[in-house]
Each structure stands twice: as C-alpha cells, then as structure tokens.
Amino acid sequence: MSSPASARPTPLNAVHVALGARLTDFAGWNMPLKYTSELAEHQAVRTTVGLFDLSHMGEIRVSGPQAGAALDHALVGRLSAIKPGRAKYSLLCDANGGILDDLVTYKITDDEFLVIANASNTGVVLAALTDRVLTFDASVTDETEQTALIAVQGPAAQAVIQSLADDPDNPDARDAVAALRYYACMPARIAGLDVLLARTGYTGEDGFEVYVAADDAVTLWSALSTATEAAGGRAAGLACRDTLRLEAGMPLYGNELSLETDPYAARLGRVVQLDKAFVGQEALALAAQDQPARLLTGLTGEGRRAARAGNVVLNAAGEPVGVITSGALSPTLGRPIALAYVDRDEAVEGASLQVDVRGTLLPFTVSPYPFYKRS
C-alpha cells in the first residue's frame, strides 16, 4: 500500500474523508485502511456489525443464451449447474493451471451472471472472460465503474439489513432477508433503493453484500451507517478485513494464490471439476494425480509476535521448509496465526516448526484452519 494521492476514488470517497479515515492506495483505488482503531473495527465485526466499502472490487456481467456454458469453459467450476439466485466460489486459471484470480459468481437468471473479481485482477479477469466467450453466444460487460459494493458483516448484519428492507410492493420483504440462504442473492429494496442483496462475505461472520448503482452509494451508506451504529457497530476498513479473513482461513490473491500456485497446493482442489472441459483442465488433471511438493498450511504460535508474509519456515533441524504467505496476531484468539506453504512431509498437524522473524526463531505449530469459526 502506498500513497493514495493518485489512486481512483470510490463513490464513497467523500464519506471516508468526512469520517477521518486513514486512506491508502490499494490496487489503484483510494481505500479506507481504518477509521479509528483496526482492533476496535475487527471486534465490532466479531461481536456486533461492521460496514465496509468494497467498491474497488470488479463487477463483470456475462449475459446471453450460452452464458452458463461460456463460464463453464472459462472457470474451473460448473457455473451453469447452479440455480438462479445462488452464488458459487470458483477459480480462473491459465492453460498451465496457475490461478489468475479467485472469484464469486452470482447466477441472476439462466442467461445472466455477475462475476466479482479482486480489484487488482479486474482487468485480467475481464480480458480472459472476453476472450473465452468468443465461441459462445454470450457477452461480457465491465460494470465496475457503475456499481458500488457495501458489505455488512457481523452477528447483527441481518437485523441491520432487515431494518431497511422497506419494499412497498412486498410486505414480506423483511422475512425474505431472513430467509436468504448463505451464498444466495436476490433483488431487493434496501433504504428505498434497488439493490442486489447477497448473503456472502469474507470475514467468517454472517453477513450481506449489497450491490447498488454508484450514484446511490452515498444514500445507501448513510442509511446502513445509521442502522449499523444503532446496533452498536461501526465503519470498518481494509486493515481489519485482512485479520478477519485470516482468522477465517480464507486465501487472499497475491498472498496465498497466484499464477505460480495451483488449486491443489492451495487445498482448493474441491472446487475443480475435472469432468468438464475448461481452460487449464489438462494441466490440472495432471496436477491432481501428483502430490504437491508444498501445501498451504495453518500455523499457530505463542506470545504476541506475529510472523509476516515472506518469513521463512524451518523444521526442527533448522532446515528451510516453507514460507509464510499471511500472518498476524489474531485479535480474537490473542495469539499469532499464519498461513504458509510448507513441504508436504512437514505439513502434519501438531508438528513443531520455527519461523524466522527478522533473525529471531519463533516456535509455531502446524494447526488446522480456519482458526476461527462463528458459533
């Protein structure tokens, strides 16, 4: 993260400035890192509710009679098989099986899908999808500039959304919010605005992601902010979002996922459907037959000093056997947690390892992840 001076503003930039947010350049966007305390924002999401501006994420619509078939060809999962109103996590890989991006796709109708790309990869995803649908009766449209995304995450998220579900044409609107399943979406009226409401998120908590026209972003944020504060929550920035997702054991593109990583090493082989043709299928079919040399592995430590991305992992003999991809002092657990790629033979639950943190060897234990699960 560097100076936000030349970064692109989201539709909510003026709101963040008014709130006194510390802004940073994230993937070319001027984003709130935190508003006051990242620890307080983290705890708000775990105990009540947090409000995030995620308008830097890419929204790419794939439409047409063969939109589902086109996405089946483009992604490792079978998107055509899910029902309208459902969402699916999948990967976009290159011909060698390397990961170009991980993304969530919403099936709006049988002929219309909304693909959500990581901010840093929106251009890559747009180019790949545009190329991969050429032989299908489908079209690809980048709607990132026209769309704002606000996430409401935490135990009180449902109550916040329900308090603003005021569709005059649907007296059961609030019940519909409660009935919305995890990884599902529906059109809704929230604070008097037409939105796509999805029960998805990246924090390990119950939560919603609300897609709205960019011109309506400030109005929606204002209403959600008032309801969030009434519930005891607060606005939350990217800093706490990173510790939340790490506690939840969710991989981050650029840390755990990259072109140099295949889904099996990242323990994401479950989302690869080899019984269909897609870009990268041949390479991944071969990869599935081999044992990855290194596996994404959870580590937990003692004390208060965290490992950081790039730190070297060593075995009991002092030999390098891996590298940290993400690490933090868990605000919820009160101990260091980390994800790392570790040699397969060393990635055994309960194994004692060490991490070289700026010349100091700290003890870590191979541990299952997610490190935190909501009750």
C-alpha positions as CSV (number, residue, x, y, z in Angstrom):
1,M,0.0,0.0,0.0
2,S,1.4,3.4,-0.9
3,S,0.2,7.0,-1.1
4,P,-3.4,7.3,-2.2
5,A,-2.8,10.7,-3.9
6,S,-3.2,9.4,-7.5
7,A,-5.5,6.4,-6.7
8,R,-9.0,6.1,-8.0
9,P,-11.8,7.2,-5.6
10,T,-14.8,5.0,-4.9
11,P,-18.2,6.6,-5.0
12,L,-17.9,6.8,-1.2
13,N,-14.6,8.7,-1.1
14,A,-16.1,11.9,0.3
15,V,-17.8,9.9,3.1
16,H,-14.5,8.3,4.1
17,V,-12.8,11.7,4.2
18,A,-15.6,13.2,6.3
19,L,-15.2,10.3,8.7
20,G,-11.5,10.9,9.1
21,A,-10.5,7.6,7.6
22,R,-6.8,6.8,7.0
23,L,-6.8,6.3,3.3
24,T,-4.4,4.2,1.3
25,D,-3.7,3.1,-2.3
26,F,-5.0,-0.5,-2.6
27,A,-4.8,-2.0,-6.1
28,G,-5.0,1.5,-7.6
29,W,-8.0,2.6,-5.5
30,N,-8.1,5.1,-2.7
31,M,-9.5,3.0,0.1
32,P,-10.1,3.4,3.8
33,L,-7.4,1.4,5.7
34,K,-9.1,2.2,9.1
35,Y,-11.3,4.9,10.6
36,T,-10.2,4.8,14.2
37,S,-8.8,1.6,15.5
38,E,-8.4,-1.5,13.4
39,L,-8.7,-3.6,16.6
40,A,-12.0,-2.0,17.5
41,E,-13.2,-2.4,14.0
42,H,-12.2,-6.1,14.0
43,Q,-14.0,-6.7,17.3
44,A,-17.1,-4.9,16.1
45,V,-17.5,-7.3,13.2
46,R,-17.0,-10.3,15.5
47,T,-19.4,-9.1,18.2
48,T,-21.9,-6.8,16.5
49,V,-21.6,-5.5,12.9
50,G,-19.1,-3.7,10.6
51,L,-19.7,-1.7,7.5
52,F,-17.2,-1.9,4.6
53,D,-16.8,-0.1,1.3
54,L,-15.8,-2.7,-1.2
55,S,-16.5,-0.7,-4.3
56,H,-12.9,-1.4,-5.6
57,M,-14.0,-5.0,-6.4
58,G,-14.7,-5.7,-10.1
59,E,-18.2,-6.4,-11.3
60,I,-18.3,-8.2,-14.7
61,R,-21.6,-9.3,-16.2
62,V,-21.8,-12.3,-18.5
63,S,-25.0,-12.5,-20.4
64,G,-26.6,-14.4,-23.2
65,P,-28.2,-17.8,-24.0
66,Q,-24.8,-19.6,-23.6
67,A,-23.5,-17.5,-20.7
68,G,-23.5,-20.5,-18.4
69,A,-21.7,-22.7,-20.9
70,A,-19.2,-19.9,-21.5
71,L,-18.4,-19.7,-17.8
72,D,-18.1,-23.5,-17.6
73,H,-15.4,-23.2,-20.2
74,A,-13.8,-20.2,-18.5
75,L,-13.7,-21.3,-14.9
76,V,-12.8,-24.5,-13.1
77,G,-16.3,-24.9,-11.7
78,R,-19.6,-25.7,-13.4
79,L,-21.5,-22.4,-13.1
80,S,-24.3,-23.5,-15.4
81,A,-25.4,-26.1,-12.8
82,I,-26.2,-23.7,-10.0
83,K,-29.8,-22.3,-9.7
84,P,-30.7,-18.7,-10.3
85,G,-30.3,-16.8,-7.1
86,R,-27.3,-18.8,-6.0
87,A,-23.6,-18.0,-5.9
88,K,-20.5,-20.1,-6.4
89,Y,-16.8,-19.7,-5.5
90,S,-14.5,-20.6,-8.3
91,L,-11.1,-20.0,-9.9
92,L,-10.0,-18.6,-13.2
93,C,-6.9,-20.5,-14.2
94,D,-4.5,-20.2,-17.2
95,A,-3.7,-23.1,-19.5
96,N,-0.9,-24.2,-17.1
97,G,-3.3,-24.4,-14.2
98,G,-1.9,-21.3,-12.5
99,I,-4.5,-19.2,-10.7
100,L,-5.4,-15.9,-12.4
101,D,-8.0,-15.0,-9.8
102,D,-10.4,-16.4,-7.3
103,L,-13.9,-15.1,-7.6
104,V,-17.5,-15.4,-6.6
105,T,-20.2,-15.6,-9.3
106,Y,-23.8,-14.9,-8.8
107,K,-26.4,-16.5,-11.2
108,I,-29.0,-13.9,-11.7
109,T,-31.0,-15.8,-14.3
110,D,-30.3,-18.7,-16.6
111,D,-28.9,-16.2,-19.1
112,E,-27.2,-13.7,-16.8
113,F,-24.3,-14.0,-14.3
114,L,-22.4,-11.4,-12.3
115,V,-18.7,-12.2,-11.7
116,I,-16.9,-10.5,-8.8
117,A,-13.2,-10.1,-9.4
118,N,-10.5,-9.0,-7.0
119,A,-9.7,-5.3,-7.5
120,S,-6.1,-6.0,-8.6
121,N,-7.2,-8.5,-11.1
122,T,-10.3,-6.9,-12.7
123,G,-8.5,-6.2,-15.9
124,V,-7.1,-9.7,-16.1
125,V,-10.4,-11.3,-15.5
126,L,-12.2,-9.0,-17.9
127,A,-9.7,-9.8,-20.7
128,A,-9.8,-13.5,-20.0
129,L,-13.5,-13.8,-19.9
130,T,-13.9,-11.6,-23.1
131,D,-11.5,-14.0,-24.9
132,R,-13.0,-17.2,-23.5
133,V,-16.6,-16.4,-24.5
134,L,-15.8,-15.7,-28.2
135,T,-17.0,-19.0,-29.4
136,F,-20.2,-18.8,-27.3
137,D,-23.5,-16.8,-27.7
138,A,-22.6,-14.6,-24.7
139,S,-21.3,-11.2,-24.0
140,V,-19.1,-9.7,-21.3
141,T,-19.6,-6.2,-19.8
142,D,-17.5,-4.4,-17.2
143,E,-19.9,-2.7,-14.7
144,T,-17.2,-1.8,-12.1
145,E,-17.5,2.0,-12.6
146,Q,-21.3,1.9,-12.5
147,T,-21.5,-0.2,-9.3
148,A,-20.8,0.3,-5.6
149,L,-20.5,-2.6,-3.2
150,I,-21.1,-2.2,0.5
151,A,-20.6,-5.1,2.9
152,V,-22.5,-5.5,6.2
153,Q,-20.8,-8.2,8.3
154,G,-21.3,-9.5,11.8
155,P,-23.9,-11.1,14.1
156,A,-26.2,-8.1,13.8
157,A,-25.9,-7.9,10.0
158,Q,-29.3,-9.5,9.4
159,A,-31.0,-7.1,11.8
160,V,-29.4,-4.1,10.1
161,I,-30.5,-5.2,6.6
162,Q,-34.0,-6.1,7.8
163,S,-34.4,-2.7,9.4
164,L,-34.0,-1.1,6.0
165,A,-35.9,-3.6,3.8
166,D,-38.9,-1.4,3.0
167,D,-40.3,-2.6,-0.3
168,P,-43.9,-1.3,-0.6
169,D,-44.7,-4.0,-3.1
170,N,-43.5,-6.8,-0.9
171,P,-44.9,-6.9,2.7
172,D,-42.7,-9.9,3.3
173,A,-39.5,-8.1,2.4
174,R,-38.0,-8.4,5.9
175,D,-38.9,-12.1,6.1
176,A,-37.2,-12.6,2.7
177,V,-34.0,-11.1,4.1
178,A,-34.1,-13.6,7.0
179,A,-34.8,-16.5,4.6
180,L,-31.9,-15.6,2.2
181,R,-29.5,-18.5,2.4
182,Y,-25.7,-18.4,2.6
183,Y,-24.2,-18.0,-0.9
184,A,-27.5,-16.8,-2.3
185,C,-28.7,-13.5,-3.8
186,M,-31.9,-11.7,-4.7
187,P,-33.1,-8.3,-6.0
188,A,-34.3,-6.2,-3.0
189,R,-35.3,-2.7,-1.9
190,I,-33.0,-1.5,0.8
191,A,-33.4,2.0,2.2
192,G,-35.7,2.7,-0.8
193,L,-33.1,1.7,-3.3
194,D,-33.0,-1.1,-5.8
195,V,-30.1,-3.4,-5.0
196,L,-28.7,-6.9,-5.5
197,L,-28.6,-8.3,-2.0
198,A,-26.2,-11.3,-1.4
199,R,-25.6,-13.3,1.7
200,T,-21.9,-13.6,1.2
201,G,-18.7,-12.2,2.7
202,Y,-15.1,-12.6,3.5
203,T,-15.0,-12.2,7.3
204,G,-16.1,-15.6,8.7
205,E,-19.3,-14.0,10.1
206,D,-22.9,-13.9,8.9
207,G,-23.2,-11.0,6.6
208,F,-24.5,-9.4,3.4
209,E,-23.0,-7.7,0.4
210,V,-25.1,-5.0,-1.2
211,Y,-24.6,-4.1,-4.9
212,V,-26.1,-0.7,-5.8
213,A,-25.8,1.9,-8.6
214,A,-22.7,4.1,-7.9
215,D,-24.9,7.2,-7.9
216,D,-26.9,5.7,-5.0
217,A,-23.9,4.7,-2.9
218,V,-23.8,7.6,-0.5
219,T,-27.5,7.4,0.2
220,L,-27.3,3.6,0.9
221,W,-24.1,4.0,3.0
222,S,-25.8,6.8,5.1
223,A,-28.8,4.6,5.8
224,L,-26.7,1.5,6.6
225,S,-24.3,3.5,8.7
226,T,-27.2,4.8,10.9
227,A,-28.6,1.3,11.3
228,T,-25.1,-0.1,12.0
229,E,-24.3,2.4,14.7
230,A,-27.7,1.9,16.3
231,A,-26.8,-1.8,16.5
232,G,-23.5,-1.0,18.2
233,G,-21.4,-1.4,15.1
234,R,-19.1,0.9,13.1
235,A,-17.5,1.5,9.8
236,A,-14.5,-0.8,9.2
237,G,-11.5,-0.6,6.9
238,L,-9.2,-2.9,4.9
239,A,-6.8,-3.4,7.8
240,C,-9.3,-5.3,10.0
241,R,-10.7,-7.0,6.9
242,D,-7.3,-8.7,6.5
243,T,-7.2,-10.0,10.1
244,L,-10.8,-11.2,9.8
245,R,-10.3,-13.2,6.6
246,L,-7.0,-14.7,8.0
247,E,-8.8,-15.9,11.2
248,A,-11.5,-17.4,8.9
249,G,-8.7,-19.1,6.9
250,M,-9.7,-17.6,3.6
251,P,-6.9,-17.3,1.0
252,L,-6.0,-13.9,-0.4
253,Y,-5.0,-13.4,-4.0
254,G,-1.4,-12.2,-4.1
255,N,-0.6,-13.9,-0.8
256,E,-1.9,-17.5,-0.9
257,L,-3.0,-17.5,-4.6
258,S,-1.1,-16.6,-7.7
259,L,-0.1,-17.8,-11.2
260,E,2.6,-19.9,-9.6
261,T,0.1,-21.7,-7.4
262,D,-2.3,-24.4,-8.5
263,P,-5.6,-25.2,-6.7
264,Y,-4.3,-28.5,-5.2
265,A,-1.3,-26.9,-3.4
266,A,-3.8,-24.2,-2.1
267,R,-6.1,-27.0,-0.9
268,L,-8.8,-25.8,-3.2
269,G,-9.0,-28.9,-5.3
270,R,-12.6,-29.4,-4.2
271,V,-13.7,-26.5,-6.5
272,V,-12.1,-28.0,-9.6
273,Q,-14.5,-30.1,-11.7
274,L,-12.3,-32.1,-14.0
275,D,-15.2,-33.9,-15.6
276,K,-15.8,-31.0,-18.0
277,A,-13.7,-29.1,-20.5
278,F,-12.3,-25.7,-19.3
279,V,-9.1,-23.7,-19.8
280,G,-6.4,-25.4,-17.7
281,Q,-8.3,-28.7,-17.5
282,E,-5.5,-30.8,-19.0
283,A,-2.8,-29.3,-16.7
284,L,-5.0,-29.6,-13.6
285,A,-5.9,-33.2,-14.4
286,L,-2.1,-34.0,-14.3
287,A,-1.7,-31.9,-11.2
288,A,-4.5,-33.8,-9.5
289,Q,-2.5,-37.1,-10.0
290,D,0.6,-35.7,-8.3
291,Q,1.2,-34.8,-4.7
292,P,2.0,-31.1,-4.4
293,A,5.5,-30.5,-3.1
294,R,4.2,-27.9,-0.7
295,L,0.8,-27.4,0.8
296,L,-0.9,-24.4,2.2
297,T,-0.7,-24.9,5.9
298,G,-2.0,-23.3,9.1
299,L,0.4,-22.3,11.8
300,T,-0.3,-21.0,15.3
301,G,2.3,-19.6,17.7
302,E,2.6,-18.4,21.3
303,G,3.3,-15.0,22.7
304,R,2.5,-11.7,20.9
305,R,4.9,-11.6,18.0
306,A,3.4,-12.4,14.6
307,A,5.1,-13.9,11.6
308,R,4.7,-11.9,8.4
309,A,4.5,-12.7,4.7
310,G,7.9,-13.7,3.3
311,N,9.3,-15.1,6.6
312,V,11.0,-18.4,6.2
313,V,9.6,-21.5,7.9
314,L,12.2,-24.1,9.3
315,N,11.8,-27.6,10.6
316,A,13.2,-28.9,13.9
317,A,16.6,-29.4,12.3
318,G,16.7,-25.8,11.2
319,E,16.2,-26.5,7.5
320,P,14.0,-24.2,5.5
321,V,10.8,-26.0,4.6
322,G,8.4,-23.2,3.7
323,V,7.4,-19.6,3.6
324,I,4.8,-17.5,5.3
325,T,2.1,-16.1,3.0
326,S,0.0,-14.2,5.6
327,G,0.5,-13.7,9.3
328,A,-1.0,-11.6,12.2
329,L,-1.6,-11.5,15.9
330,S,-5.2,-12.7,16.0
331,P,-7.3,-10.1,17.7
332,T,-9.9,-12.8,18.5
333,L,-7.6,-15.6,19.7
334,G,-4.9,-13.4,21.2
335,R,-2.1,-15.5,19.6
336,P,-0.1,-15.4,16.4
337,I,-1.7,-17.2,13.4
338,A,-0.3,-17.7,9.9
339,L,-0.8,-19.4,6.6
340,A,2.3,-20.7,4.8
341,Y,3.3,-23.0,2.0
342,V,5.1,-25.9,3.8
343,D,6.8,-29.0,2.5
344,R,4.3,-31.8,2.4
345,D,6.2,-34.0,4.8
346,E,6.4,-31.2,7.4
347,A,2.8,-30.1,7.0
348,V,1.5,-32.5,9.6
349,E,-1.0,-31.3,12.2
350,G,0.7,-30.9,15.5
351,A,4.2,-30.7,14.0
352,S,6.6,-28.2,15.7
353,L,8.2,-25.7,13.3
354,Q,10.0,-22.4,13.6
355,V,9.6,-19.1,11.8
356,D,12.5,-16.7,11.2
357,V,11.1,-13.3,12.1
358,R,13.8,-10.8,11.5
359,G,16.5,-13.1,12.8
360,T,14.6,-14.5,15.7
361,L,13.4,-18.0,15.6
362,L,9.8,-18.3,16.9
363,P,8.1,-21.6,17.6
364,F,4.9,-22.4,15.6
365,T,2.7,-25.5,15.5
366,V,1.0,-26.9,12.4
367,S,-2.7,-26.3,13.1
368,P,-6.0,-26.8,11.2
369,Y,-7.6,-23.7,9.7
370,P,-9.9,-21.8,9.7
371,F,-8.5,-20.6,13.0
372,Y,-11.9,-19.1,14.0
373,K,-15.4,-20.4,13.4
374,R,-18.5,-18.5,14.4
375,S,-20.8,-20.4,16.7
